[in-house]
């Protein structure tokens, strides 16, 4: 199965925070991608690399004809 994903990584700030963003085409793709060895290794290193980490889930909503878009909290 082909999944679509993109990752962005920022630089640590003075409080050792970093914005790392993963965008997935679907929740199913996110679950499948999270099972991969590279993702497991990256997730496992967070405690050693960062003073604080938190996962937030949001949905990118694109309106018809791409007239507008918004990022909203994830809800099932």
Backbone bond lengths (Angstrom), bond angles and torsions (degrees), N, CA, C in turn:
res aa  C-N    CA-C-N  psi(-1)  N-CA   C-N-CA  omega(-1)  CA-C   N-CA-C  phi
1 X - - - 1.452 - - 1.525 109.11 -
2 X 1.295 116.99 131.74 1.459 122.59 178.72 1.524 109.24 -88.34
3 X 1.305 116.70 128.50 1.463 120.71 176.99 1.517 109.04 -112.11
4 X 1.308 115.43 157.17 1.455 120.89 177.28 1.513 107.78 -117.23
5 X 1.342 115.55 128.33 1.449 118.85 179.65 1.520 109.50 -154.05
6 X 1.313 115.57 156.60 1.458 122.95 175.19 1.516 107.61 -139.75
7 X 1.336 115.76 146.24 1.457 121.59 179.58 1.521 109.10 -127.87
8 X 1.321 116.43 143.09 1.459 122.50 171.91 1.511 108.14 -131.16
9 X 1.329 117.05 139.25 1.455 122.22 177.99 1.513 108.31 -128.16
10 X 1.318 116.62 133.52 1.455 121.11 177.80 1.504 110.70 -101.22
11 X 1.316 115.83 -169.22 1.459 122.27 176.91 1.517 109.17 -101.57
12 X 1.326 116.06 150.22 1.465 119.99 178.34 1.520 110.34 -63.16
13 X 1.326 116.64 142.58 1.460 120.03 174.30 1.524 109.39 -94.05
14 X 1.320 117.78 -173.17 1.466 122.01 -176.15 1.527 112.43 -62.85
15 X 1.325 116.95 -23.28 1.470 121.03 179.41 1.531 111.46 -99.34
16 X 1.326 117.15 17.30 1.469 124.46 178.80 1.525 113.32 63.38
17 X 1.322 116.52 30.26 1.464 120.87 176.07 1.519 109.02 -97.82
18 X 1.309 115.61 148.44 1.456 121.75 -179.44 1.518 107.58 -142.27
19 X 1.316 116.28 136.50 1.454 120.33 175.68 1.522 108.31 -93.57
20 X 1.301 116.54 109.97 1.460 122.08 173.82 1.521 106.04 -114.68
21 X 1.308 116.74 129.62 1.452 121.35 -173.56 1.520 110.41 -125.27
22 X 1.309 115.81 133.03 1.461 122.12 173.61 1.526 107.04 -117.18
23 X 1.305 116.61 132.35 1.460 120.67 175.40 1.518 107.43 -118.80
24 X 1.332 115.09 127.37 1.460 121.87 -178.43 1.520 109.58 -118.13
25 X 1.296 116.48 150.67 1.461 121.99 178.55 1.526 111.55 -68.30
26 X 1.315 116.53 -33.36 1.466 120.67 -178.28 1.524 109.19 -153.05
27 X 1.303 116.27 163.92 1.459 120.80 176.35 1.529 110.46 -62.75
28 X 1.326 116.57 -37.64 1.462 120.61 178.67 1.532 110.93 -62.01
29 X 1.343 117.06 -41.37 1.462 120.40 176.77 1.525 111.04 -62.65
30 X 1.331 116.87 -39.16 1.468 120.69 179.61 1.526 110.64 -63.30
31 X 1.314 116.72 -43.96 1.466 120.89 179.07 1.526 109.92 -62.38
32 X 1.320 116.68 -46.77 1.463 120.79 -179.41 1.536 111.05 -64.50
33 X 1.315 116.96 -44.27 1.460 120.61 179.82 1.515 112.74 -64.59
34 X 1.315 116.43 -33.56 1.458 120.95 178.61 1.514 113.68 -66.40
35 X 1.304 116.60 -14.68 1.470 120.70 178.65 1.526 112.71 -85.01
36 X 1.324 117.41 -11.61 1.457 120.89 -176.49 1.521 112.46 -70.31
37 X 1.338 117.21 152.16 1.466 120.91 -176.64 1.529 113.76 -63.46
38 X 1.330 118.21 -36.58 1.470 120.12 -179.77 1.526 110.42 -67.41
39 X 1.316 116.95 -40.48 1.463 120.32 179.57 1.534 110.69 -67.61
40 X 1.317 116.91 -41.61 1.470 120.26 178.60 1.528 110.73 -62.21
41 X 1.333 116.82 -41.23 1.460 120.64 179.17 1.529 110.53 -64.22
42 X 1.325 117.64 -45.00 1.466 121.41 179.45 1.528 110.89 -63.48
43 X 1.314 117.07 -45.12 1.461 120.38 179.93 1.526 111.12 -63.78
44 X 1.322 117.05 -37.13 1.460 120.90 -179.52 1.516 113.70 -69.72
45 X 1.331 117.58 -21.33 1.466 120.32 -177.98 1.527 113.22 -88.04
46 X 1.323 118.73 -5.31 1.471 120.28 -174.18 1.517 112.56 -60.14
47 X 1.315 118.61 -39.38 1.469 120.28 -178.49 1.522 112.28 -62.28
48 X 1.325 117.05 -35.39 1.466 120.85 -179.75 1.526 112.13 -80.01
49 X 1.327 118.04 -26.64 1.465 121.09 -173.65 1.520 114.32 -93.47
50 X 1.319 117.84 -30.71 1.459 120.47 -170.91 1.519 111.91 -124.93
51 X 1.330 115.89 145.74 1.451 121.03 176.88 1.531 110.95 -75.31
52 X 1.324 117.00 -23.29 1.457 122.14 -176.32 1.521 107.61 -150.58
53 X 1.312 117.09 139.67 1.455 119.92 172.50 1.516 110.03 -146.46
54 X 1.313 115.00 148.24 1.459 122.08 -176.77 1.525 107.66 -152.20
55 X 1.294 116.70 141.15 1.458 121.17 177.80 1.524 108.44 -108.88
56 X 1.315 115.68 124.17 1.464 122.70 174.21 1.520 107.54 -114.73
57 X 1.307 116.82 144.53 1.460 120.79 178.33 1.518 108.86 -118.98
58 X 1.316 115.19 131.13 1.460 122.02 -179.62 1.521 109.42 -134.94
59 X 1.298 115.11 163.48 1.468 121.71 177.91 1.526 108.01 -118.06
60 X 1.328 115.75 133.24 1.463 121.77 173.07 1.523 107.00 -91.30
61 X 1.321 116.29 117.11 1.457 121.81 -178.90 1.530 107.84 -107.77
62 X 1.326 115.75 118.59 1.461 121.64 178.35 1.527 107.39 -110.01
63 X 1.323 115.83 123.87 1.467 121.07 -177.44 1.534 110.56 -77.48
64 X 1.324 115.82 164.71 1.466 121.91 178.55 1.521 110.77 -49.63
65 X 1.313 115.42 140.24 1.467 123.32 179.32 1.526 112.67 59.07
66 X 1.313 116.98 17.64 1.470 123.61 179.32 1.531 109.97 53.67
67 X 1.338 116.20 36.66 1.462 120.69 178.08 1.515 111.41 -70.44
68 X 1.322 117.27 -30.18 1.461 121.02 178.85 1.522 108.89 -157.94
69 X 1.320 114.71 165.30 1.460 120.59 178.05 1.522 108.62 -151.72
70 X 1.322 115.38 162.18 1.457 120.95 175.75 1.517 109.12 -156.12
71 X 1.313 115.88 157.44 1.463 123.10 174.27 1.515 106.34 -110.79
72 X 1.322 115.94 122.05 1.462 121.67 -176.07 1.522 109.39 -124.52
73 X 1.327 118.26 156.45 1.468 120.27 175.64 1.526 110.21 -57.53
74 X 1.328 116.27 143.84 1.453 121.96 179.69 1.517 110.58 -68.80
75 X 1.316 116.58 135.30 1.465 121.49 171.09 1.522 106.80 -144.65
76 X 1.312 115.19 144.11 1.476 120.20 -178.84 1.490 110.30 -77.47
